[in-house]
Amino acid sequence: MFCTITARGPDADDLGFVLAKHPHRVHRRDLGWGEATVFFPRADADVCQAALLVEVDPIGLARSARFKASGFDLGDHINDRAYAAS
């Protein structure tokens, strides 16, 4: 999943402060089901754009304890629409 937000106008680079992320660095976090990355493709005083990239690991998701402990019979099967926002 890829999501962007853009701020325009004077002091647009304050978007980094709102998100609590430094605009000149890439921020990565490992999650139990994949990895999330936040970066800024453009960080000027007039235009600032933040992007969130979420990479889902379907194998790790299928092997997680969350599906095994639930007793759900189809827990080993992952939806083939891995990037659906629902």
C-alpha positions, 0 to 999 in steps of 0.5 A, a space after each residue: 500500500 502506498 499513501 501520500 499526503 501533501 502540504 502546500 503554502 508557507 511553512 509547508 515543511 512543518 508537516 514533518 513536525 506534525 508527523 513527528 518525523 524528520 523530513 531528511 531521513 527514511 523511517 522504517 519499522 518492522 511490524 508483525 505482518 510486514 514493514 512500514 516505511 515513511 519518507 518525504 519525496 519532497 520537503 521544501 518550504 512551499 511544498 512538503 509531501 510525506 509518503 507511507 509505504 506498507 509492505 505486507 509479508 503474506 508468508 509471515 502473516 500466514 505463519 503468525 500465531 494470531 491465526 493458529 491460536 484462533 482455531 479458524 479452519 481456513 487460517 492457513 489461507 491468505 486472501 489473494 488480495 494482499 493490498 486491499 485496504 479493507 
